[in-house]
Amino acid sequence: MQLRQFPKEFSIMILDNELNIIGETLMEGDKYVPNNMFVTEEGLYISVNHPDNPDNREDFLSFALLVLEDDD
């Protein structure tokens, strides 16, 4: 159950409007919670409340904005 809710590593796939894969980002283990995220005009916010994250503060919901940079 722990691995299902708080995986060590996971990836986020970026799809175009026809669901073709245009990118994929491997996320750091022990930092993010993939089941807890939301999207705004600024981008994807993902929870950093993983229990193994040393910066986790259990009394707060904390999120980080996922920023992708162009490789060009």
mmJSON file of the N, C-alpha and C atoms, coordinates in Angstrom:
{"data_MODEL":{"atom_site":{
"group_PDB":["ATOM","ATOM","ATOM","ATOM","ATOM","ATOM","ATOM","ATOM","ATOM","ATOM","ATOM","ATOM","ATOM","ATOM","ATOM","ATOM","ATOM","ATOM","ATOM","ATOM","ATOM","ATOM","ATOM","ATOM","ATOM","ATOM","ATOM","ATOM","ATOM","ATOM","ATOM","ATOM","ATOM","ATOM","ATOM","ATOM","ATOM","ATOM","ATOM","ATOM","ATOM","ATOM","ATOM","ATOM","ATOM","ATOM","ATOM","ATOM","ATOM","ATOM","ATOM","ATOM","ATOM","ATOM","ATOM","ATOM","ATOM","ATOM","ATOM","ATOM","ATOM","ATOM","ATOM","ATOM","ATOM","ATOM","ATOM","ATOM","ATOM","ATOM","ATOM","ATOM","ATOM","ATOM","ATOM","ATOM","ATOM","ATOM","ATOM","ATOM","ATOM","ATOM","ATOM","ATOM","ATOM","ATOM","ATOM","ATOM","ATOM","ATOM","ATOM","ATOM","ATOM","ATOM","ATOM","ATOM","ATOM","ATOM","ATOM","ATOM","ATOM","ATOM","ATOM","ATOM","ATOM","ATOM","ATOM","ATOM","ATOM","ATOM","ATOM","ATOM","ATOM","ATOM","ATOM","ATOM","ATOM","ATOM","ATOM","ATOM","ATOM","ATOM","ATOM","ATOM","ATOM","ATOM","ATOM","ATOM","ATOM","ATOM","ATOM","ATOM","ATOM","ATOM","ATOM","ATOM","ATOM","ATOM","ATOM","ATOM","ATOM","ATOM","ATOM","ATOM","ATOM","ATOM","ATOM","ATOM","ATOM","ATOM","ATOM","ATOM","ATOM","ATOM","ATOM","ATOM","ATOM","ATOM","ATOM","ATOM","ATOM","ATOM","ATOM","ATOM","ATOM","ATOM","ATOM","ATOM","ATOM","ATOM","ATOM","ATOM","ATOM","ATOM","ATOM","ATOM","ATOM","ATOM","ATOM","ATOM","ATOM","ATOM","ATOM","ATOM","ATOM","ATOM","ATOM","ATOM","ATOM","ATOM","ATOM","ATOM","ATOM","ATOM","ATOM","ATOM","ATOM","ATOM","ATOM","ATOM","ATOM","ATOM","ATOM","ATOM","ATOM","ATOM","ATOM","ATOM","ATOM","ATOM","ATOM","ATOM","ATOM","ATOM","ATOM","ATOM"],
"id":[1,2,3,4,5,6,7,8,9,10,11,12,13,14,15,16,17,18,19,20,21,22,23,24,25,26,27,28,29,30,31,32,33,34,35,36,37,38,39,40,41,42,43,44,45,46,47,48,49,50,51,52,53,54,55,56,57,58,59,60,61,62,63,64,65,66,67,68,69,70,71,72,73,74,75,76,77,78,79,80,81,82,83,84,85,86,87,88,89,90,91,92,93,94,95,96,97,98,99,100,101,102,103,104,105,106,107,108,109,110,111,112,113,114,115,116,117,118,119,120,121,122,123,124,125,126,127,128,129,130,131,132,133,134,135,136,137,138,139,140,141,142,143,144,145,146,147,148,149,150,151,152,153,154,155,156,157,158,159,160,161,162,163,164,165,166,167,168,169,170,171,172,173,174,175,176,177,178,179,180,181,182,183,184,185,186,187,188,189,190,191,192,193,194,195,196,197,198,199,200,201,202,203,204,205,206,207,208,209,210,211,212,213,214,215,216],
"type_symbol":["N","C","C","N","C","C","N","C","C","N","C","C","N","C","C","N","C","C","N","C","C","N","C","C","N","C","C","N","C","C","N","C","C","N","C","C","N","C","C","N","C","C","N","C","C","N","C","C","N","C","C","N","C","C","N","C","C","N","C","C","N","C","C","N","C","C","N","C","C","N","C","C","N","C","C","N","C","C","N","C","C","N","C","C","N","C","C","N","C","C","N","C","C","N","C","C","N","C","C","N","C","C","N","C","C","N","C","C","N","C","C","N","C","C","N","C","C","N","C","C","N","C","C","N","C","C","N","C","C","N","C","C","N","C","C","N","C","C","N","C","C","N","C","C","N","C","C","N","C","C","N","C","C","N","C","C","N","C","C","N","C","C","N","C","C","N","C","C","N","C","C","N","C","C","N","C","C","N","C","C","N","C","C","N","C","C","N","C","C","N","C","C","N","C","C","N","C","C","N","C","C","N","C","C","N","C","C","N","C","C","N","C","C","N","C","C"],
"label_atom_id":["N","CA","C","N","CA","C","N","CA","C","N","CA","C","N","CA","C","N","CA","C","N","CA","C","N","CA","C","N","CA","C","N","CA","C","N","CA","C","N","CA","C","N","CA","C","N","CA","C","N","CA","C","N","CA","C","N","CA","C","N","CA","C","N","CA","C","N","CA","C","N","CA","C","N","CA","C","N","CA","C","N","CA","C","N","CA","C","N","CA","C","N","CA","C","N","CA","C","N","CA","C","N","CA","C","N","CA","C","N","CA","C","N","CA","C","N","CA","C","N","CA","C","N","CA","C","N","CA","C","N","CA","C","N","CA","C","N","CA","C","N","CA","C","N","CA","C","N","CA","C","N","CA","C","N","CA","C","N","CA","C","N","CA","C","N","CA","C","N","CA","C","N","CA","C","N","CA","C","N","CA","C","N","CA","C","N","CA","C","N","CA","C","N","CA","C","N","CA","C","N","CA","C","N","CA","C","N","CA","C","N","CA","C","N","CA","C","N","CA","C","N","CA","C","N","CA","C","N","CA","C","N","CA","C","N","CA","C","N","CA","C","N","CA","C","N","CA","C","N","CA","C"],
"label_alt_id":[null,null,null,null,null,null,null,null,null,null,null,null,null,null,null,null,null,null,null,null,null,null,null,null,null,null,null,null,null,null,null,null,null,null,null,null,null,null,null,null,null,null,null,null,null,null,null,null,null,null,null,null,null,null,null,null,null,null,null,null,null,null,null,null,null,null,null,null,null,null,null,null,null,null,null,null,null,null,null,null,null,null,null,null,null,null,null,null,null,null,null,null,null,null,null,null,null,null,null,null,null,null,null,null,null,null,null,null,null,null,null,null,null,null,null,null,null,null,null,null,null,null,null,null,null,null,null,null,null,null,null,null,null,null,null,null,null,null,null,null,null,null,null,null,null,null,null,null,null,null,null,null,null,null,null,null,null,null,null,null,null,null,null,null,null,null,null,null,null,null,null,null,null,null,null,null,null,null,null,null,null,null,null,null,null,null,null,null,null,null,null,null,null,null,null,null,null,null,null,null,null,null,null,null,null,null,null,null,null,null,null,null,null,null,null,null],
"label_comp_id":["MET","MET","MET","GLN","GLN","GLN","LEU","LEU","LEU","ARG","ARG","ARG","GLN","GLN","GLN","PHE","PHE","PHE","PRO","PRO","PRO","LYS","LYS","LYS","GLU","GLU","GLU","PHE","PHE","PHE","SER","SER","SER","ILE","ILE","ILE","MET","MET","MET","ILE","ILE","ILE","LEU","LEU","LEU","ASP","ASP","ASP","ASN","ASN","ASN","GLU","GLU","GLU","LEU","LEU","LEU","ASN","ASN","ASN","ILE","ILE","ILE","ILE","ILE","ILE","GLY","GLY","GLY","GLU","GLU","GLU","THR","THR","THR","LEU","LEU","LEU","MET","MET","MET","GLU","GLU","GLU","GLY","GLY","GLY","ASP","ASP","ASP","LYS","LYS","LYS","TYR","TYR","TYR","VAL","VAL","VAL","PRO","PRO","PRO","ASN","ASN","ASN","ASN","ASN","ASN","MET","MET","MET","PHE","PHE","PHE","VAL","VAL","VAL","THR","THR","THR","GLU","GLU","GLU","GLU","GLU","GLU","GLY","GLY","GLY","LEU","LEU","LEU","TYR","TYR","TYR","ILE","ILE","ILE","SER","SER","SER","VAL","VAL","VAL","ASN","ASN","ASN","HIS","HIS","HIS","PRO","PRO","PRO","ASP","ASP","ASP","ASN","ASN","ASN","PRO","PRO","PRO","ASP","ASP","ASP","ASN","ASN","ASN","ARG","ARG","ARG","GLU","GLU","GLU","ASP","ASP","ASP","PHE","PHE","PHE","LEU","LEU","LEU","SER","SER","SER","PHE","PHE","PHE","ALA","ALA","ALA","LEU","LEU","LEU","LEU","LEU","LEU","VAL","VAL","VAL","LEU","LEU","LEU","GLU","GLU","GLU","ASP","ASP","ASP","ASP","ASP","ASP","ASP","ASP","ASP"],
"label_asym_id":["A","A","A","A","A","A","A","A","A","A","A","A","A","A","A","A","A","A","A","A","A","A","A","A","A","A","A","A","A","A","A","A","A","A","A","A","A","A","A","A","A","A","A","A","A","A","A","A","A","A","A","A","A","A","A","A","A","A","A","A","A","A","A","A","A","A","A","A","A","A","A","A","A","A","A","A","A","A","A","A","A","A","A","A","A","A","A","A","A","A","A","A","A","A","A","A","A","A","A","A","A","A","A","A","A","A","A","A","A","A","A","A","A","A","A","A","A","A","A","A","A","A","A","A","A","A","A","A","A","A","A","A","A","A","A","A","A","A","A","A","A","A","A","A","A","A","A","A","A","A","A","A","A","A","A","A","A","A","A","A","A","A","A","A","A","A","A","A","A","A","A","A","A","A","A","A","A","A","A","A","A","A","A","A","A","A","A","A","A","A","A","A","A","A","A","A","A","A","A","A","A","A","A","A","A","A","A","A","A","A","A","A","A","A","A","A"],
"label_entity_id":["1","1","1","1","1","1","1","1","1","1","1","1","1","1","1","1","1","1","1","1","1","1","1","1","1","1","1","1","1","1","1","1","1","1","1","1","1","1","1","1","1","1","1","1","1","1","1","1","1","1","1","1","1","1","1","1","1","1","1","1","1","1","1","1","1","1","1","1","1","1","1","1","1","1","1","1","1","1","1","1","1","1","1","1","1","1","1","1","1","1","1","1","1","1","1","1","1","1","1","1","1","1","1","1","1","1","1","1","1","1","1","1","1","1","1","1","1","1","1","1","1","1","1","1","1","1","1","1","1","1","1","1","1","1","1","1","1","1","1","1","1","1","1","1","1","1","1","1","1","1","1","1","1","1","1","1","1","1","1","1","1","1","1","1","1","1","1","1","1","1","1","1","1","1","1","1","1","1","1","1","1","1","1","1","1","1","1","1","1","1","1","1","1","1","1","1","1","1","1","1","1","1","1","1","1","1","1","1","1","1","1","1","1","1","1","1"],
"label_seq_id":[1,1,1,2,2,2,3,3,3,4,4,4,5,5,5,6,6,6,7,7,7,8,8,8,9,9,9,10,10,10,11,11,11,12,12,12,13,13,13,14,14,14,15,15,15,16,16,16,17,17,17,18,18,18,19,19,19,20,20,20,21,21,21,22,22,22,23,23,23,24,24,24,25,25,25,26,26,26,27,27,27,28,28,28,29,29,29,30,30,30,31,31,31,32,32,32,33,33,33,34,34,34,35,35,35,36,36,36,37,37,37,38,38,38,39,39,39,40,40,40,41,41,41,42,42,42,43,43,43,44,44,44,45,45,45,46,46,46,47,47,47,48,48,48,49,49,49,50,50,50,51,51,51,52,52,52,53,53,53,54,54,54,55,55,55,56,56,56,57,57,57,58,58,58,59,59,59,60,60,60,61,61,61,62,62,62,63,63,63,64,64,64,65,65,65,66,66,66,67,67,67,68,68,68,69,69,69,70,70,70,71,71,71,72,72,72],
"pdbx_PDB_ins_code":[null,null,null,null,null,null,null,null,null,null,null,null,null,null,null,null,null,null,null,null,null,null,null,null,null,null,null,null,null,null,null,null,null,null,null,null,null,null,null,null,null,null,null,null,null,null,null,null,null,null,null,null,null,null,null,null,null,null,null,null,null,null,null,null,null,null,null,null,null,null,null,null,null,null,null,null,null,null,null,null,null,null,null,null,null,null,null,null,null,null,null,null,null,null,null,null,null,null,null,null,null,null,null,null,null,null,null,null,null,null,null,null,null,null,null,null,null,null,null,null,null,null,null,null,null,null,null,null,null,null,null,null,null,null,null,null,null,null,null,null,null,null,null,null,null,null,null,null,null,null,null,null,null,null,null,null,null,null,null,null,null,null,null,null,null,null,null,null,null,null,null,null,null,null,null,null,null,null,null,null,null,null,null,null,null,null,null,null,null,null,null,null,null,null,null,null,null,null,null,null,null,null,null,null,null,null,null,null,null,null,null,null,null,null,null,null],
"Cartn_x":[0.826,0.0,0.874,1.956,2.865,3.439,3.868,4.432,3.396,2.16,1.11,0.81,0.721,0.419,1.632,2.802,4.017,5.148,5.096,6.126,7.487,8.526,9.892,10.189,9.776,9.953,8.718,8.462,7.379,7.686,6.966,7.183,5.867,5.996,4.851,5.008,3.987,4.009,3.28,3.833,3.214,2.662,1.371,0.678,0.182,0.098,-0.498,-2.011,-2.707,-4.174,-4.692,-3.812,-4.195,-3.67,-3.232,-2.719,-1.43,-0.652,0.684,1.643,2.576,3.554,4.566,4.682,5.663,6.783,6.657,7.706,7.378,8.412,8.236,9.302,8.906,9.812,9.816,10.992,11.14,11.221,10.364,10.308,11.17,11.761,12.621,11.865,12.55,11.953,11.928,11.014,10.931,10.687,10.051,9.776,8.335,7.835,6.526,5.464,4.205,3.063,2.246,2.325,1.671,0.147,-0.429,-1.89,-2.487,-1.653,-2.133,-1.54,-2.255,-1.79,-2.983,-2.715,-3.766,-3.125,-3.944,-3.472,-4.106,-3.291,-3.768,-3.231,-3.497,-2.956,-1.433,-0.833,0.626,1.253,0.506,1.038,0.574,1.334,1.005,1.654,0.847,1.339,1.241,2.329,2.378,2.787,2.154,2.394,3.825,4.424,5.757,5.659,4.479,4.246,4.52,5.509,5.904,6.454,6.06,6.508,8.028,8.744,10.201,10.924,10.177,10.776,11.232,12.523,12.995,12.4,11.901,11.285,9.778,9.241,7.796,7.375,6.324,5.735,4.318,4.081,2.829,1.613,1.797,0.661,0.316,0.956,0.68,0.544,-0.297,-0.316,0.624,1.673,2.675,2.768,2.891,2.951,4.112,4.635,5.671,5.162,5.479,5.107,6.114,5.612,6.477,6.783,8.066,8.504,9.352,8.946,9.701,10.465,11.716,12.534,12.78,12.825,13.086,14.556,14.846,16.227,16.985,16.311,16.969,17.908],
"Cartn_y":[-1.188,0.0,1.257,1.219,2.374,2.702,1.691,1.926,2.44,2.062,2.534,4.01,4.42,5.812,6.715,6.211,7.015,6.279,6.196,5.459,6.136,5.348,5.882,6.737,6.289,7.039,6.86,7.852,7.775,8.785,8.71,9.676,10.36,11.549,12.303,12.421,11.977,12.042,13.293,13.94,15.114,14.678,14.93,14.498,15.702,15.545,16.606,16.391,17.214,17.127,15.865,15.098,13.812,12.644,12.929,11.953,11.271,11.947,11.469,11.942,11.086,11.439,12.418,13.592,14.575,14.777,14.169,14.258,13.429,13.19,12.438,12.905,13.087,13.56,12.584,12.08,11.199,12.062,11.779,12.565,11.914,12.766,12.309,11.393,10.372,9.518,10.2,9.796,10.255,11.752,12.384,13.815,14.158,13.616,14.0,12.932,13.375,12.468,12.566,11.564,11.669,11.64,11.223,11.169,12.493,13.501,14.762,15.901,16.32,17.396,18.132,19.324,20.092,20.986,21.453,22.265,23.646,24.675,26.053,26.614,27.884,28.523,28.526,28.535,28.556,27.203,26.121,24.794,23.772,22.699,21.567,21.75,21.703,21.73,20.321,19.848,18.495,18.544,17.7,17.675,17.25,17.93,17.568,16.997,16.477,15.93,14.432,13.955,12.547,12.311,11.221,10.989,10.877,10.503,10.391,11.679,12.71,13.995,14.691,14.995,15.624,17.015,17.666,18.989,18.922,17.708,17.531,18.1,18.904,19.429,18.884,17.933,17.195,18.06,19.232,20.078,21.064,20.937,21.8,20.971,21.436,20.888,21.744,21.14,21.883,21.34,22.254,21.89,22.615,22.008,22.625,22.723,23.828,24.002,23.262,22.357,21.605,22.496,22.787,23.642,22.806,22.758,22.023,23.022,22.712,23.584,22.928,23.756,23.275,22.896,21.762,21.304,22.044,22.852,23.55,24.62],
"Cartn_z":[0.0,0.0,0.0,0.778,0.845,-0.537,-1.291,-2.618,-3.602,-3.433,-4.327,-4.08,-2.833,-2.513,-2.638,-2.306,-2.282,-3.004,-4.334,-5.064,-4.946,-5.071,-5.009,-6.236,-7.41,-8.645,-9.516,-10.356,-11.335,-12.421,-13.513,-14.584,-14.938,-15.486,-15.973,-17.482,-18.212,-19.664,-20.133,-21.161,-21.765,-23.11,-23.301,-24.51,-25.3,-26.633,-27.435,-27.497,-28.274,-28.31,-28.987,-29.64,-30.231,-29.4,-28.187,-27.226,-27.669,-28.524,-28.861,-27.774,-27.412,-26.379,-26.979,-26.367,-26.834,-25.821,-24.67,-23.665,-22.451,-21.667,-20.425,-19.437,-18.197,-17.161,-16.002,-15.655,-14.5,-13.252,-12.287,-11.057,-9.984,-9.152,-8.07,-7.113,-6.639,-5.635,-4.281,-3.45,-2.06,-1.898,-2.875,-2.738,-3.097,-4.203,-4.725,-4.467,-4.428,-4.277,-5.569,-6.454,-7.755,-7.697,-6.595,-6.47,-6.026,-5.806,-5.271,-6.096,-7.136,-8.001,-8.579,-9.105,-9.775,-10.838,-11.775,-12.891,-12.82,-13.046,-13.163,-14.479,-14.731,-15.934,-15.916,-14.728,-14.62,-14.917,-14.716,-14.974,-13.955,-13.865,-12.999,-11.634,-10.601,-9.225,-8.663,-8.067,-7.534,-6.063,-5.278,-3.833,-3.513,-2.539,-2.041,-0.625,-0.282,1.059,1.156,0.406,0.502,1.911,2.57,3.947,4.094,3.036,3.107,2.705,2.331,1.971,3.256,3.389,4.623,4.854,3.804,3.94,4.175,4.282,4.486,5.841,5.812,7.048,7.104,7.97,8.005,8.305,8.866,9.203,8.08,6.91,5.766,4.502,3.579,2.23,1.405,0.867,0.11,-1.305,-2.264,-3.675,-4.343,-5.405,-6.21,-7.652,-8.313,-9.71,-10.571,-11.403,-12.305,-13.504,-13.704,-14.809,-15.745,-17.005,-18.009,-18.869,-19.124,-19.953,-21.296,-22.325,-23.675,-23.791,-24.418,-24.562,-25.655,-26.448,-27.566,-27.106],
"occupancy":[1.0,1.0,1.0,1.0,1.0,1.0,1.0,1.0,1.0,1.0,1.0,1.0,1.0,1.0,1.0,1.0,1.0,1.0,1.0,1.0,1.0,1.0,1.0,1.0,1.0,1.0,1.0,1.0,1.0,1.0,1.0,1.0,1.0,1.0,1.0,1.0,1.0,1.0,1.0,1.0,1.0,1.0,1.0,1.0,1.0,1.0,1.0,1.0,1.0,1.0,1.0,1.0,1.0,1.0,1.0,1.0,1.0,1.0,1.0,1.0,1.0,1.0,1.0,1.0,1.0,1.0,1.0,1.0,1.0,1.0,1.0,1.0,1.0,1.0,1.0,1.0,1.0,1.0,1.0,1.0,1.0,1.0,1.0,1.0,1.0,1.0,1.0,1.0,1.0,1.0,1.0,1.0,1.0,1.0,1.0,1.0,1.0,1.0,1.0,1.0,1.0,1.0,1.0,1.0,1.0,1.0,1.0,1.0,1.0,1.0,1.0,1.0,1.0,1.0,1.0,1.0,1.0,1.0,1.0,1.0,1.0,1.0,1.0,1.0,1.0,1.0,1.0,1.0,1.0,1.0,1.0,1.0,1.0,1.0,1.0,1.0,1.0,1.0,1.0,1.0,1.0,1.0,1.0,1.0,1.0,1.0,1.0,1.0,1.0,1.0,1.0,1.0,1.0,1.0,1.0,1.0,1.0,1.0,1.0,1.0,1.0,1.0,1.0,1.0,1.0,1.0,1.0,1.0,1.0,1.0,1.0,1.0,1.0,1.0,1.0,1.0,1.0,1.0,1.0,1.0,1.0,1.0,1.0,1.0,1.0,1.0,1.0,1.0,1.0,1.0,1.0,1.0,1.0,1.0,1.0,1.0,1.0,1.0,1.0,1.0,1.0,1.0,1.0,1.0,1.0,1.0,1.0,1.0,1.0,1.0,1.0,1.0,1.0,1.0,1.0,1.0],
"B_iso_or_equiv":[0.0,0.0,0.0,0.0,0.0,0.0,0.0,0.0,0.0,0.0,0.0,0.0,0.0,0.0,0.0,0.0,0.0,0.0,0.0,0.0,0.0,0.0,0.0,0.0,0.0,0.0,0.0,0.0,0.0,0.0,0.0,0.0,0.0,0.0,0.0,0.0,0.0,0.0,0.0,0.0,0.0,0.0,0.0,0.0,0.0,0.0,0.0,0.0,0.0,0.0,0.0,0.0,0.0,0.0,0.0,0.0,0.0,0.0,0.0,0.0,0.0,0.0,0.0,0.0,0.0,0.0,0.0,0.0,0.0,0.0,0.0,0.0,0.0,0.0,0.0,0.0,0.0,0.0,0.0,0.0,0.0,0.0,0.0,0.0,0.0,0.0,0.0,0.0,0.0,0.0,0.0,0.0,0.0,0.0,0.0,0.0,0.0,0.0,0.0,0.0,0.0,0.0,0.0,0.0,0.0,0.0,0.0,0.0,0.0,0.0,0.0,0.0,0.0,0.0,0.0,0.0,0.0,0.0,0.0,0.0,0.0,0.0,0.0,0.0,0.0,0.0,0.0,0.0,0.0,0.0,0.0,0.0,0.0,0.0,0.0,0.0,0.0,0.0,0.0,0.0,0.0,0.0,0.0,0.0,0.0,0.0,0.0,0.0,0.0,0.0,0.0,0.0,0.0,0.0,0.0,0.0,0.0,0.0,0.0,0.0,0.0,0.0,0.0,0.0,0.0,0.0,0.0,0.0,0.0,0.0,0.0,0.0,0.0,0.0,0.0,0.0,0.0,0.0,0.0,0.0,0.0,0.0,0.0,0.0,0.0,0.0,0.0,0.0,0.0,0.0,0.0,0.0,0.0,0.0,0.0,0.0,0.0,0.0,0.0,0.0,0.0,0.0,0.0,0.0,0.0,0.0,0.0,0.0,0.0,0.0,0.0,0.0,0.0,0.0,0.0,0.0],
"pdbx_formal_charge":[null,null,null,null,null,null,null,null,null,null,null,null,null,null,null,null,null,null,null,null,null,null,null,null,null,null,null,null,null,null,null,null,null,null,null,null,null,null,null,null,null,null,null,null,null,null,null,null,null,null,null,null,null,null,null,null,null,null,null,null,null,null,null,null,null,null,null,null,null,null,null,null,null,null,null,null,null,null,null,null,null,null,null,null,null,null,null,null,null,null,null,null,null,null,null,null,null,null,null,null,null,null,null,null,null,null,null,null,null,null,null,null,null,null,null,null,null,null,null,null,null,null,null,null,null,null,null,null,null,null,null,null,null,null,null,null,null,null,null,null,null,null,null,null,null,null,null,null,null,null,null,null,null,null,null,null,null,null,null,null,null,null,null,null,null,null,null,null,null,null,null,null,null,null,null,null,null,null,null,null,null,null,null,null,null,null,null,null,null,null,null,null,null,null,null,null,null,null,null,null,null,null,null,null,null,null,null,null,null,null,null,null,null,null,null,null],
"auth_seq_id":[1,1,1,2,2,2,3,3,3,4,4,4,5,5,5,6,6,6,7,7,7,8,8,8,9,9,9,10,10,10,11,11,11,12,12,12,13,13,13,14,14,14,15,15,15,16,16,16,17,17,17,18,18,18,19,19,19,20,20,20,21,21,21,22,22,22,23,23,23,24,24,24,25,25,25,26,26,26,27,27,27,28,28,28,29,29,29,30,30,30,31,31,31,32,32,32,33,33,33,34,34,34,35,35,35,36,36,36,37,37,37,38,38,38,39,39,39,40,40,40,41,41,41,42,42,42,43,43,43,44,44,44,45,45,45,46,46,46,47,47,47,48,48,48,49,49,49,50,50,50,51,51,51,52,52,52,53,53,53,54,54,54,55,55,55,56,56,56,57,57,57,58,58,58,59,59,59,60,60,60,61,61,61,62,62,62,63,63,63,64,64,64,65,65,65,66,66,66,67,67,67,68,68,68,69,69,69,70,70,70,71,71,71,72,72,72],
"auth_comp_id":["MET","MET","MET","GLN","GLN","GLN","LEU","LEU","LEU","ARG","ARG","ARG","GLN","GLN","GLN","PHE","PHE","PHE","PRO","PRO","PRO","LYS","LYS","LYS","GLU","GLU","GLU","PHE","PHE","PHE","SER","SER","SER","ILE","ILE","ILE","MET","MET","MET","ILE","ILE","ILE","LEU","LEU","LEU","ASP","ASP","ASP","ASN","ASN","ASN","GLU","GLU","GLU","LEU","LEU","LEU","ASN","ASN","ASN","ILE","ILE","ILE","ILE","ILE","ILE","GLY","GLY","GLY","GLU","GLU","GLU","THR","THR","THR","LEU","LEU","LEU","MET","MET","MET","GLU","GLU","GLU","GLY","GLY","GLY","ASP","ASP","ASP","LYS","LYS","LYS","TYR","TYR","TYR","VAL","VAL","VAL","PRO","PRO","PRO","ASN","ASN","ASN","ASN","ASN","ASN","MET","MET","MET","PHE","PHE","PHE","VAL","VAL","VAL","THR","THR","THR","GLU","GLU","GLU","GLU","GLU","GLU","GLY","GLY","GLY","LEU","LEU","LEU","TYR","TYR","TYR","ILE","ILE","ILE","SER","SER","SER","VAL","VAL","VAL","ASN","ASN","ASN","HIS","HIS","HIS","PRO","PRO","PRO","ASP","ASP","ASP","ASN","ASN","ASN","PRO","PRO","PRO","ASP","ASP","ASP","ASN","ASN","ASN","ARG","ARG","ARG","GLU","GLU","GLU","ASP","ASP","ASP","PHE","PHE","PHE","LEU","LEU","LEU","SER","SER","SER","PHE","PHE","PHE","ALA","ALA","ALA","LEU","LEU","LEU","LEU","LEU","LEU","VAL","VAL","VAL","LEU","LEU","LEU","GLU","GLU","GLU","ASP","ASP","ASP","ASP","ASP","ASP","ASP","ASP","ASP"],
"auth_asym_id":["A","A","A","A","A","A","A","A","A","A","A","A","A","A","A","A","A","A","A","A","A","A","A","A","A","A","A","A","A","A","A","A","A","A","A","A","A","A","A","A","A","A","A","A","A","A","A","A","A","A","A","A","A","A","A","A","A","A","A","A","A","A","A","A","A","A","A","A","A","A","A","A","A","A","A","A","A","A","A","A","A","A","A","A","A","A","A","A","A","A","A","A","A","A","A","A","A","A","A","A","A","A","A","A","A","A","A","A","A","A","A","A","A","A","A","A","A","A","A","A","A","A","A","A","A","A","A","A","A","A","A","A","A","A","A","A","A","A","A","A","A","A","A","A","A","A","A","A","A","A","A","A","A","A","A","A","A","A","A","A","A","A","A","A","A","A","A","A","A","A","A","A","A","A","A","A","A","A","A","A","A","A","A","A","A","A","A","A","A","A","A","A","A","A","A","A","A","A","A","A","A","A","A","A","A","A","A","A","A","A","A","A","A","A","A","A"],
"auth_atom_id":["N","CA","C","N","CA","C","N","CA","C","N","CA","C","N","CA","C","N","CA","C","N","CA","C","N","CA","C","N","CA","C","N","CA","C","N","CA","C","N","CA","C","N","CA","C","N","CA","C","N","CA","C","N","CA","C","N","CA","C","N","CA","C","N","CA","C","N","CA","C","N","CA","C","N","CA","C","N","CA","C","N","CA","C","N","CA","C","N","CA","C","N","CA","C","N","CA","C","N","CA","C","N","CA","C","N","CA","C","N","CA","C","N","CA","C","N","CA","C","N","CA","C","N","CA","C","N","CA","C","N","CA","C","N","CA","C","N","CA","C","N","CA","C","N","CA","C","N","CA","C","N","CA","C","N","CA","C","N","CA","C","N","CA","C","N","CA","C","N","CA","C","N","CA","C","N","CA","C","N","CA","C","N","CA","C","N","CA","C","N","CA","C","N","CA","C","N","CA","C","N","CA","C","N","CA","C","N","CA","C","N","CA","C","N","CA","C","N","CA","C","N","CA","C","N","CA","C","N","CA","C","N","CA","C","N","CA","C","N","CA","C","N","CA","C","N","CA","C","N","CA","C"],
"pdbx_PDB_model_num":[1,1,1,1,1,1,1,1,1,1,1,1,1,1,1,1,1,1,1,1,1,1,1,1,1,1,1,1,1,1,1,1,1,1,1,1,1,1,1,1,1,1,1,1,1,1,1,1,1,1,1,1,1,1,1,1,1,1,1,1,1,1,1,1,1,1,1,1,1,1,1,1,1,1,1,1,1,1,1,1,1,1,1,1,1,1,1,1,1,1,1,1,1,1,1,1,1,1,1,1,1,1,1,1,1,1,1,1,1,1,1,1,1,1,1,1,1,1,1,1,1,1,1,1,1,1,1,1,1,1,1,1,1,1,1,1,1,1,1,1,1,1,1,1,1,1,1,1,1,1,1,1,1,1,1,1,1,1,1,1,1,1,1,1,1,1,1,1,1,1,1,1,1,1,1,1,1,1,1,1,1,1,1,1,1,1,1,1,1,1,1,1,1,1,1,1,1,1,1,1,1,1,1,1,1,1,1,1,1,1,1,1,1,1,1,1]
}}}
